[in-house]
Amino acid sequence: MSLRITERCRVVVDNDWAGDPDGLVALAHHLLSTANRVVAVTGSQLNPVFGPPAGTAAAGTRLAQQLVDLVDGPHRPVVATGCDVPIDGGDTGSAAADAIVAEARREDPLPLFLVCGGPLTNVAQALRQAPDIAARLTLVWVGGSIDPAAPEYNRDTDAQAASEVLGRGDLAVWQFPLETYRRCAYSVAELEHDVGGAGRVGAWLWQRYLELPVPDFVAQGETWPLGDSPPVLVTALDDASSTWTTSPAEPGRRVYTDVDVRLLVADLLARLRLHERRAGTGD
């Protein structure tokens, strides 16, 4: 028997699922959480620095679908693919953008969070298609940087999309920038032991790290950031122990400067273990 947890929100989770597996770790956390109802999962392209991006959005959504099926939760979110090029590359729409628009326009008493841990391509496409949805959701984005001169993968993969989305005054944006999400470090040994040893879902996640085609120019160290996980604090847990800044000029904009990494990691591991235990007992 478990405590009855009240649903807090609906969540659309958008990411470049074929890239760093920390996105899939975060997706598993969202799917296993009771307080946030994942209603759609949408996938975007990888940066060309990792090779030709053609097919990477579809490859990523196949991984996301595998994870959704493995978790097999009470809610079955739509899984939709975005396009393989930046927003100024010629494509004007995608199934991912359609899914975001459809959920934003659906009447539901629960607030909607659009959690993006990758480039903002799908978000920008959805807002181009339906500008009115900006007032119907909050964008929670892992990306950008406090230092404007710092290179940052999610923003730079589609700089035009980031400029369009962040330039909107009618869209609430809660941002976890580079300086914050890089602090969510976890050791590779912990990933293998703690996550990989936490049941079938954890083992599946660890396998994604083992199979990731890391480019030769990347020197792998002993740590790996779980940078896409902080939005779980906003949607499912509690960000009261985190810190953020706001500006009178942008009242709908939060920039998180510190997050509760202990709560994030401990909750993730507990949920993986509980899921395995309940799957074994049929509870």
C-alpha positions as CSV (number, residue, x, y, z in Angstrom):
1,M,0.0,0.0,0.0
2,S,1.2,3.5,-0.8
3,L,0.1,7.0,0.1
4,R,-2.4,8.6,-2.2
5,I,-0.5,11.2,-4.2
6,T,-2.5,14.1,-5.9
7,E,-1.8,14.8,-9.5
8,R,-0.2,18.3,-10.0
9,C,0.1,18.7,-13.7
10,R,0.2,17.4,-17.2
11,V,3.6,17.1,-18.9
12,V,4.8,17.0,-22.5
13,V,8.5,15.8,-22.5
14,D,10.6,16.9,-25.5
15,N,14.2,15.9,-26.1
16,D,16.8,14.6,-28.5
17,W,16.4,11.0,-27.3
18,A,19.1,9.6,-29.6
19,G,21.8,11.6,-27.8
20,D,23.0,11.7,-24.2
21,P,21.0,9.1,-22.3
22,D,20.5,11.5,-19.4
23,G,17.3,12.5,-21.4
24,L,16.0,9.0,-21.1
25,V,16.9,8.9,-17.4
26,A,14.8,12.0,-16.9
27,L,12.0,10.6,-19.0
28,A,11.9,7.4,-16.9
29,H,11.7,9.6,-13.8
30,H,8.8,11.6,-15.2
31,L,7.0,8.3,-16.3
32,L,7.5,6.7,-12.9
33,S,6.2,9.8,-11.0
34,T,2.6,9.9,-9.8
35,A,2.1,13.6,-9.5
36,N,2.9,14.5,-13.1
37,R,0.8,12.9,-15.9
38,V,3.0,12.5,-19.0
39,V,0.6,13.1,-21.9
40,A,3.0,13.2,-24.8
41,V,6.7,12.5,-25.6
42,T,8.2,14.3,-28.6
43,G,11.6,13.9,-30.2
44,S,14.1,16.3,-31.9
45,Q,17.3,16.0,-33.9
46,L,20.9,15.7,-32.9
47,N,23.5,18.4,-33.5
48,P,25.5,17.7,-36.8
49,V,28.7,17.7,-34.7
50,F,27.8,14.0,-33.9
51,G,27.3,13.1,-37.6
52,P,24.5,13.5,-40.2
53,P,21.3,14.3,-38.3
54,A,19.0,12.6,-40.8
55,G,17.0,10.0,-39.0
56,T,18.1,10.9,-35.5
57,A,14.7,12.3,-34.4
58,A,13.0,9.1,-35.5
59,A,15.7,6.9,-33.9
60,G,15.3,8.8,-30.7
61,T,11.5,8.4,-30.5
62,R,11.9,4.7,-31.1
63,L,14.0,4.6,-27.9
64,A,11.5,6.8,-26.1
65,Q,8.7,4.4,-27.2
66,Q,10.7,1.4,-25.9
67,L,11.0,3.1,-22.5
68,V,7.3,4.0,-22.4
69,D,6.4,0.4,-23.1
70,L,8.9,-0.9,-20.5
71,V,7.5,1.3,-17.7
72,D,4.0,0.4,-18.8
73,G,2.4,3.0,-16.6
74,P,-1.3,3.7,-16.2
75,H,-1.2,6.6,-18.7
76,R,0.1,5.9,-22.2
77,P,1.5,9.1,-23.7
78,V,1.5,9.9,-27.4
79,V,5.1,9.5,-28.8
80,A,5.8,11.7,-31.8
81,T,8.8,12.5,-34.0
82,G,10.0,15.9,-34.9
83,C,12.0,16.9,-38.0
84,D,15.8,16.4,-38.5
85,V,16.7,20.0,-39.3
86,P,16.6,23.3,-37.5
87,I,13.6,25.4,-37.8
88,D,15.1,27.6,-40.5
89,G,16.1,24.5,-42.5
90,G,12.9,24.2,-44.6
91,D,10.5,22.0,-42.6
92,T,7.4,23.8,-41.5
93,G,5.8,21.3,-39.2
94,S,6.1,17.8,-37.7
95,A,4.1,15.2,-35.8
96,A,5.9,16.4,-32.6
97,A,4.7,20.0,-33.1
98,D,1.2,18.7,-33.8
99,A,1.2,16.8,-30.6
100,I,2.3,19.8,-28.6
101,V,-0.4,22.0,-30.1
102,A,-3.1,19.3,-29.6
103,E,-2.3,18.9,-25.9
104,A,-2.0,22.6,-25.3
105,R,-5.5,23.2,-26.8
106,R,-7.1,20.3,-24.9
107,E,-9.3,21.4,-22.0
108,D,-8.0,20.0,-18.7
109,P,-8.0,21.4,-15.2
110,L,-4.4,20.4,-14.7
111,P,-1.8,23.0,-15.8
112,L,0.5,22.0,-18.7
113,F,4.3,22.0,-18.5
114,L,6.3,21.6,-21.7
115,V,9.6,20.1,-20.6
116,C,12.3,20.4,-23.2
117,G,15.8,19.0,-22.6
118,G,17.1,19.6,-26.1
119,P,16.9,22.1,-28.9
120,L,13.8,24.2,-29.1
121,T,12.9,23.2,-32.6
122,N,9.6,21.4,-31.9
123,V,8.6,24.1,-29.5
124,A,9.2,26.9,-32.0
125,Q,7.3,24.9,-34.7
126,A,4.3,24.5,-32.4
127,L,4.3,28.2,-31.5
128,R,4.5,29.1,-35.2
129,Q,1.5,26.8,-36.0
130,A,-0.6,28.0,-33.0
131,P,0.7,31.2,-31.4
132,D,-2.3,31.2,-28.9
133,I,-0.9,28.1,-27.1
134,A,1.8,30.3,-25.5
135,A,-0.7,31.4,-22.8
136,R,-1.8,27.8,-22.2
137,L,1.5,26.3,-21.0
138,T,4.7,26.8,-19.1
139,L,8.0,26.0,-20.9
140,V,10.5,24.3,-18.7
141,W,13.8,24.3,-20.6
142,V,17.2,22.8,-19.9
143,G,19.4,25.0,-22.0
144,G,21.0,28.3,-22.6
145,S,23.6,29.9,-20.2
146,I,23.9,32.7,-17.8
147,D,27.1,33.7,-19.5
148,P,26.0,34.9,-22.9
149,A,29.4,34.0,-24.4
150,A,29.4,30.4,-23.2
151,P,28.7,27.8,-25.9
152,E,25.7,25.6,-24.9
153,Y,24.5,22.6,-26.9
154,N,20.7,22.8,-26.7
155,R,20.6,26.5,-27.6
156,D,23.2,26.3,-30.3
157,T,21.8,23.2,-32.0
158,D,18.9,25.4,-33.2
159,A,19.8,29.0,-32.4
160,Q,16.9,30.4,-34.5
161,A,14.4,28.4,-32.6
162,A,15.8,29.4,-29.2
163,S,15.7,33.1,-30.3
164,E,12.1,32.8,-31.4
165,V,10.9,31.0,-28.3
166,L,12.8,33.0,-25.7
167,G,11.9,36.2,-27.4
168,R,8.1,35.8,-26.8
169,G,6.8,38.0,-24.1
170,D,3.6,35.9,-23.7
171,L,5.3,32.6,-22.8
172,A,6.2,31.6,-19.3
173,V,9.7,30.1,-19.3
174,W,11.4,28.4,-16.4
175,Q,15.0,27.8,-17.4
176,F,17.8,25.5,-16.1
177,P,20.9,27.0,-17.7
178,L,24.3,25.4,-18.4
179,E,25.8,26.7,-15.1
180,T,23.0,24.9,-13.2
181,Y,22.4,21.7,-15.0
182,R,26.1,20.8,-15.2
183,R,26.1,20.7,-11.4
184,C,23.8,17.6,-11.4
185,A,26.9,15.4,-11.6
186,Y,26.8,11.6,-11.0
187,S,29.7,9.3,-11.2
188,V,29.9,6.6,-13.9
189,A,30.4,4.0,-11.2
190,E,27.2,5.2,-9.5
191,L,25.3,5.1,-12.8
192,E,26.4,1.5,-13.3
193,H,25.8,0.3,-9.7
194,D,22.8,2.4,-8.7
195,V,20.9,3.0,-11.9
196,G,22.0,-0.2,-13.7
197,G,21.3,-2.3,-10.7
198,A,17.8,-0.9,-10.1
199,G,15.6,-3.4,-11.9
200,R,14.7,-3.8,-15.5
201,V,14.1,-0.1,-16.2
202,G,17.4,0.8,-14.6
203,A,19.3,-1.9,-16.5
204,W,17.7,-0.7,-19.8
205,L,18.9,2.8,-19.0
206,W,22.4,1.7,-18.2
207,Q,22.5,-0.2,-21.5
208,R,21.9,3.0,-23.4
209,Y,25.1,4.4,-21.9
210,L,27.0,1.3,-23.0
211,E,25.7,1.5,-26.5
212,L,26.0,5.3,-27.0
213,P,28.4,6.0,-29.9
214,V,30.7,8.5,-28.2
215,P,32.7,10.4,-30.8
216,D,36.5,10.0,-30.7
217,F,37.0,13.7,-29.8
218,V,35.1,13.2,-26.4
219,A,37.4,12.3,-23.6
220,Q,35.2,10.4,-21.1
221,G,35.9,11.0,-17.5
222,E,34.6,9.4,-14.3
223,T,31.4,11.6,-14.1
224,W,28.3,12.1,-16.2
225,P,25.8,14.9,-15.5
226,L,22.2,14.1,-15.2
227,G,21.5,17.5,-16.6
228,D,18.0,16.8,-18.0
229,S,16.6,15.7,-14.6
230,P,16.0,19.1,-12.8
231,P,12.6,19.7,-14.4
232,V,11.2,16.8,-12.4
233,L,11.5,19.1,-9.4
234,V,9.0,21.4,-11.0
235,T,6.6,18.8,-12.3
236,A,6.5,16.0,-9.8
237,L,8.5,16.8,-6.7
238,D,9.1,20.2,-5.0
239,D,11.5,22.9,-6.0
240,A,11.2,24.7,-2.6
241,S,14.8,23.8,-1.8
242,S,16.1,25.0,-5.1
243,T,16.8,28.7,-5.9
244,W,15.9,30.9,-8.9
245,T,16.0,34.5,-10.0
246,T,13.3,36.6,-11.7
247,S,13.2,40.0,-13.3
248,P,10.5,42.7,-13.0
249,A,10.9,43.1,-16.8
250,E,10.1,39.4,-17.3
251,P,7.7,38.2,-14.6
252,G,7.0,34.9,-16.3
253,R,10.7,34.0,-16.5
254,R,12.6,32.0,-13.9
255,V,16.3,31.2,-14.1
256,Y,17.2,28.4,-11.7
257,T,20.6,28.9,-10.1
258,D,20.7,25.8,-7.8
259,V,18.7,22.6,-7.6
260,D,18.2,19.9,-5.0
261,V,20.3,17.1,-6.5
262,R,20.0,14.9,-3.5
263,L,16.2,14.8,-3.8
264,L,16.4,14.2,-7.5
265,V,18.7,11.3,-7.4
266,A,17.3,9.6,-4.3
267,D,13.8,9.8,-5.7
268,L,14.8,8.4,-9.0
269,L,16.5,5.4,-7.5
270,A,13.7,4.7,-5.1
271,R,11.1,4.9,-8.0
272,L,13.2,2.5,-10.1
273,R,13.4,0.0,-7.2
274,L,9.8,0.3,-6.3
275,H,8.7,-0.2,-9.9
276,E,10.7,-3.4,-10.1
277,R,9.3,-4.6,-6.8
278,R,5.7,-3.9,-7.7
279,A,6.2,-5.4,-11.2
280,G,7.3,-8.6,-9.5
281,T,4.4,-8.8,-7.1
282,G,1.7,-7.5,-9.6
283,D,0.9,-4.7,-7.2
